[in-house]
Amino acid sequence: MVADLARRFGDLDLAEEATACLLYGVPPQPGGWLVTTATRKAIDWLRRESHRDAKHRAARIVHDDTPHTPTGPVEDDRLRLVFTCCHPALAPEARVALTLRLVGGLTVGEIARAFLVRETTMAQRITRAKVKIRTAGIPYRVPSADDIPARLAGVLAVVYLIFNEGYLAGEGDDPIRADLTDRAIHLGRMLRALLPDDGEVAGLLALMLFTDARRAARVSPTGELVTLAEQDRGLWDRALIDEGNALIRERIAAGEPAGRYLVQAAINLVHTIAPAARDTEWPTIIALYDRLVRLDPSPIVRLNRAVAIAEVDGPGAGLAAMSRLDLDGYHAFHAARADLLRRLGRAREARAAYERAIDLAGNAAERTYLAGRLVVLLDT
């Protein structure tokens, strides 16, 4: 009887209870015991069966293998979020800063350095952007194909600033944050797949590839920054360089006007194709910077142009071009001035510029490099 019940309900526990009876003795009323036990097991079985269909449906939901339906034209989750946050109702700088904070994972201090403003100033900008979103009821909906052109400039700026923070970390012991540079290049590739005919998308991706190709040569084994002129070019990643070169050639063949990212990529290409630093075509770089200044007349672009002028017309000409720039809070400005002052033999001024650059630099590898230059200057 016990075996029949066990087979009927598919329940081994009942058979186990019968085995226990054989081991420990039969209850005083075995018939009633068997009926009660069987009834309880039958009720448990019926309860399980009543929920079987619901459990199967839940399992199908958890293990749903139906293809994912894309949400709008941007399929990558992170890139879609960047487009969503770069809302055109916000001021350009505010939308970029807010997106860097919410999506890029950058701290307020890192974002402030990217915009060359104080951390408190940037915190206020981000707060004001959040308040505007809330009070104006700006909808943060998933962007449609029609939204992409109006948001693209902000998205490109976000990706580039994420890359820059990884390329030379603003603070911390790690001079290069590969997690950020890799993330930015991944986003650049996604943008390229989304907008294959956009010259600025291709230019930004090429720019990041050329820059990242030098990663292995940028920091010495002792943790000191290695400048472009001093890098071992044999360590550069030629596969990345070739990929960037192909992008540039493709856009040149298309014959479209070059935007700021494409021009910056072309400048990096000139550096990259030179077999050695002394072979760099500096007049070509100056011509490209002249074009870039018309597209982006920012102080940093003008600073880089002044450095190029110094290579062609001498350190005095470069220093004169720098004198018109308001970049006192930017460490690279003082580092560049220090080098030109050193080359002009103005040791005392060069020392002050090096010290100012060291005070402002947040990257340990950069501070080590600048401190070494200062020591050499003091020993001469």
C-alpha atoms as one frame of an Amber mdcrd trajectory, in Angstrom:
protein
   0.000   0.000   0.000   2.779   2.398   0.899   4.584   1.576  -2.327   1.406
   2.125  -4.351   0.841   5.540  -2.758   4.441   6.507  -3.320   4.220   5.564
  -6.987   0.909   7.347  -7.403   2.103  10.677  -6.034   5.689  10.388  -7.175
   6.791  11.184  -3.636   9.765   9.346  -2.142   9.165  10.947   1.261   6.204
   8.637   1.813   8.295   5.593   1.123  10.944   6.940   3.463   8.364   7.262
   6.247   7.330   3.655   5.675  10.974   2.629   5.955  11.167   4.494   9.247
   8.259   2.421  10.505  10.150  -0.736   9.729  13.163   0.564  11.645  11.434
   2.134  14.653   8.195   0.184  14.888   4.648   0.406  13.571   2.303   3.101
  15.008  -0.570   1.941  17.214  -3.118   2.569  14.411  -1.218   1.942  11.178
  -4.261   2.262   8.903  -5.186   5.716  10.128  -1.580   6.785  10.033  -1.262
   5.723   6.408  -4.437   7.525   5.350  -3.445  10.741   7.159   0.066  10.701
   5.726  -1.149   9.969   2.211  -3.770  12.724   2.444  -1.171  15.288   3.489
   1.146  14.249   0.661  -1.725  14.418  -1.820  -2.587  17.964  -0.690   1.053
  19.038  -1.063   1.154  17.523  -4.537  -2.056  19.294  -5.589  -0.702  22.628
  -4.326   2.499  22.206  -6.297   0.576  21.287  -9.437  -1.694  24.318  -9.092
   1.357  26.611  -9.251   3.223  24.721 -11.958   1.991  26.822 -14.904   2.749
  30.099 -13.112   6.259  28.904 -12.274   6.847  27.852 -15.861   5.732  31.274
 -17.095   8.062  32.969 -14.621  10.926  30.763 -15.756  10.265  31.679 -19.375
  10.411  35.363 -18.443  13.736  34.941 -16.644  15.223  32.895 -19.476  13.547
  34.741 -22.333  15.616  34.106 -25.451  13.623  36.303 -27.818  15.758  38.863
 -29.700  16.236  42.254 -28.045  14.204  45.010 -29.658  16.434  48.110 -30.103
  15.252  51.250 -28.331  15.598  53.906 -30.995  18.526  54.202 -33.411  21.223
  54.009 -30.698  21.510  50.369 -29.616  24.426  50.575 -27.174  23.070  51.240
 -23.676  25.822  53.609 -22.517  25.917  55.584 -25.759  22.127  55.874 -25.714
  22.345  57.282 -22.197  24.932  59.853 -23.333  22.618  60.986 -26.126  19.719
  61.129 -23.678  21.635  63.339 -21.226  22.994  65.724 -23.887  19.681  67.540
 -24.077  19.743  70.649 -26.316  17.626  72.615 -23.828  20.705  72.898 -21.606
  23.658  75.170 -22.324  26.422  73.271 -24.189  28.895  73.329 -21.289  26.182
  72.364 -18.792  24.987  69.378 -20.803  28.550  68.116 -21.300  29.434  68.571
 -17.630  26.251  66.894 -16.412  26.719  63.955 -18.774  30.329  63.505 -17.688
  29.122  63.355 -14.090  26.113  61.091 -14.570  27.340  58.792 -17.341  31.098
  59.209 -17.643  31.669  58.636 -13.942  34.054  61.581 -13.632  34.264  63.479
 -10.362  33.380  67.158 -10.145  37.086  67.942  -9.701  38.021  66.026 -12.856
  35.330  67.813 -14.850  36.440  71.182 -13.486  40.014  70.554 -14.663  38.741
  69.663 -18.109  36.981  73.046 -18.330  39.805  74.934 -16.569  37.517  76.264
 -13.838  37.372  75.880 -10.064  35.707  72.823  -8.602  33.132  74.972  -6.785
  32.267  76.716 -10.045  31.713  73.414 -11.820  29.644  72.059  -8.929  27.375
  75.098  -9.232  27.003  74.588 -12.986  25.991  70.960 -12.545  23.546  71.854
  -9.778  21.967  74.585 -11.900  21.596  72.137 -14.804  19.791  69.658 -12.551
  17.510  72.400 -11.224  16.654  73.527 -14.763  15.766  69.975 -15.743  13.466
  69.666 -12.751  11.783  73.080 -12.890  11.392  73.216 -16.673  10.171  69.631
 -16.854  12.718  68.739 -19.523  11.856  65.197 -20.674  14.798  62.831 -20.601
  13.401  60.501 -23.198  15.297  58.071 -25.386  16.521  60.019 -28.450  15.002
  59.385 -31.841  16.814  59.614 -35.157  15.718  63.260 -35.444  17.354  64.085
 -32.084  20.829  62.894 -33.038  22.068  65.901 -35.101  21.211  68.411 -32.357
  22.923  66.325 -29.684  25.943  65.031 -31.571  28.324  67.908 -30.740  27.710
  67.422 -27.011  28.148  63.664 -27.298  31.468  64.058 -29.119  32.673  66.498
 -26.459  31.721  64.052 -23.686  33.559  61.165 -25.327  36.671  63.282 -25.950
  36.799  64.580 -22.376  36.413  61.068 -20.973  39.347  60.037 -23.148  41.454
  63.002 -22.063  40.941  62.247 -18.383  42.144  58.711 -19.012  45.028  59.757
 -21.268  46.549  61.870 -18.494  44.700  61.426 -15.222  44.178  64.677 -13.373
  44.937  63.132  -9.995  45.918  59.882  -8.310  48.902  57.579  -8.556  48.032
  56.096 -11.952  49.250  58.415 -14.724  47.049  56.706 -17.316  43.515  55.439
 -16.685  43.110  52.791 -19.350  39.550  52.105 -18.222  38.543  55.598 -19.352
  40.515  55.638 -22.615  39.186  52.193 -23.539  35.628  53.270 -22.687  35.934
  56.398 -24.830  37.327  54.480 -27.806  34.517  51.935 -27.456  31.977  54.772
 -27.560  33.820  56.229 -30.550  33.520  52.941 -32.403  29.801  52.786 -31.570
  29.356  56.318 -32.912  31.252  55.345 -36.045  28.910  52.387 -36.592  25.895
  54.654 -36.009  27.115  57.523 -38.224  29.614  56.060 -40.730  29.528  59.113
 -43.024  30.084  61.793 -40.369  33.522  63.386 -40.679  33.699  64.601 -37.082
  32.862  61.146 -35.730  35.626  59.654 -37.862  37.976  62.467 -36.843  37.384
  61.954 -33.125  37.896  58.204 -33.369  41.109  58.689 -35.381  42.348  61.282
 -32.868  41.807  58.899 -29.949  43.428  56.004 -31.817  46.560  58.026 -32.677
  46.855  59.239 -29.093  46.217  55.865 -27.479  48.731  54.237 -29.820  51.471
  55.975 -27.806  50.289  54.618 -24.443  53.130  52.125 -23.928  55.782  54.807
 -24.506  54.322  57.622 -22.413  55.519  56.621 -18.938  59.019  55.403 -18.043
  59.618  52.293 -15.887  60.392  54.650 -12.992  56.986  56.326 -13.307  58.082
  59.513 -15.064  56.164  61.066 -17.928  57.951  60.759 -21.284  57.331  63.634
 -23.690  56.449  63.034 -27.332  59.921  64.089 -28.486  61.596  61.593 -26.142
  59.332  58.578 -26.668  60.543  55.283 -28.123  58.479  55.210 -31.297  59.100
  51.499 -31.641  56.675  51.019 -28.749  53.808  52.730 -30.554  50.868  50.519
 -31.544  51.035  50.414 -35.327  47.656  48.675 -35.685  45.904  51.622 -34.032
  47.921  54.077 -36.129  46.972  52.267 -39.340  43.314  52.275 -38.338  43.394
  56.006 -37.646  45.273  56.675 -40.881  42.602  54.805 -42.844  39.891  56.940
 -41.274  41.704  60.156 -42.203  42.275  59.043 -45.783  38.637  58.054 -46.126
  37.413  61.478 -45.043  39.925  63.249 -47.308  38.668  61.162 -50.225  35.097
  62.189 -49.342  36.130  65.823 -49.917  34.070  67.266 -47.070  35.170  70.285
 -44.979  37.271  69.241 -41.989  35.919  69.952 -38.515  37.890  70.451 -35.309
  38.310  66.770 -34.474  39.410  65.863 -37.968  41.988  68.679 -37.949  43.310
  67.562 -34.553  43.560  64.023 -35.898  45.532  65.326 -38.891  47.945  67.119
 -36.527  48.502  63.878 -34.636  48.989  62.039 -37.920  51.843  64.394 -38.849
  53.516  63.599 -35.513  52.886  59.882 -35.964  54.336  59.467 -39.445  57.609
  61.211 -38.544  60.321  58.546 -38.052  61.854  60.676 -35.265  60.979  63.892
 -33.473  63.564  65.835 -35.494  61.762  64.782 -38.707  58.436  66.338 -37.675
  56.954  68.645 -40.326  56.377  71.594 -38.003  55.321  74.065 -40.747  52.518
  71.660 -41.677  51.489  71.445 -38.030  51.395  75.257 -37.743  49.210  75.455
 -40.858  46.841  72.900 -39.353  46.740  74.822 -36.060  45.946  78.009 -37.987
  42.936  76.186 -39.393  42.005  74.780 -35.995  42.107  78.220 -34.365  39.433
  79.365 -36.826  37.258  76.424 -35.769  38.090  76.482 -32.067  39.841  79.662
 -30.852  40.275  78.327 -27.321  43.340  79.248 -25.237  44.552  75.632 -25.182
  44.519  75.415 -28.979  46.466  78.684 -29.125  48.933  77.329 -26.555  49.628
  74.273 -28.695  50.051  76.509 -31.725  52.589  78.613 -29.794  54.595  75.470
 -29.018  54.654  74.645 -32.730  55.729  78.207 -33.571  58.659  77.834 -31.166
  59.855  74.819 -33.159  59.896  76.804 -36.393  60.664  80.403 -35.411  62.483
  79.840 -32.131  61.588  79.935 -28.421  61.290  83.728 -28.382  58.496  83.687
 -30.956  56.732  80.895 -29.115  56.996  82.743 -25.809  55.588  85.898 -27.377
  52.573  83.947 -28.656  52.024  82.497 -25.166  52.153  85.881 -23.483  48.706
  86.752 -24.802  47.035  83.714 -23.226  45.091  83.752 -19.965  45.968  80.284
 -18.640  47.535  80.976 -15.264  45.659  78.075 -13.627  46.731  75.526 -16.253
  49.853  73.559 -15.396  50.741  72.743 -19.028  50.918  76.464 -19.813  53.590
  77.021 -17.166  55.445  73.849 -18.167  55.606  75.026 -21.786  56.763  78.510
 -20.720  59.403  76.986 -18.460  60.872  74.995 -21.332  61.026  78.015 -23.643
  62.517  80.212 -20.920  65.147  77.531 -20.269  66.029  77.433 -23.956  66.414
  81.224 -23.916  68.801  81.024 -20.953  66.402  82.802 -18.581  67.028  80.360
 -15.733  65.399  82.283 -12.879  62.127  82.776 -14.760  62.235  79.178 -15.953
  62.625  77.986 -12.356  59.570  79.965 -11.233  57.542  78.580 -14.146  58.579
  74.988 -13.344  57.631  75.456  -9.698  54.246  76.851 -10.662  53.647  73.939
 -13.036  54.545  71.409 -10.329  52.156  73.054  -7.886  49.282  72.842 -10.373
  49.943  69.379 -11.808  47.764  66.658 -10.318  49.378  63.727 -12.102  52.271
  62.065 -10.238  54.136  61.091 -13.430  53.923  64.644 -14.693  55.113  66.112
 -11.408  58.071  63.710 -11.410  58.990  64.779 -14.928  58.753  68.489 -14.121
  60.721  68.067 -10.900  63.479  66.326 -12.862  63.616  69.190 -15.330  63.855
  71.654 -12.476  66.742  69.724 -10.918  68.621  69.727 -14.231  68.043  73.458
 -14.542  69.384  74.105 -11.046  72.490  71.986 -11.709  73.467  73.909 -14.846
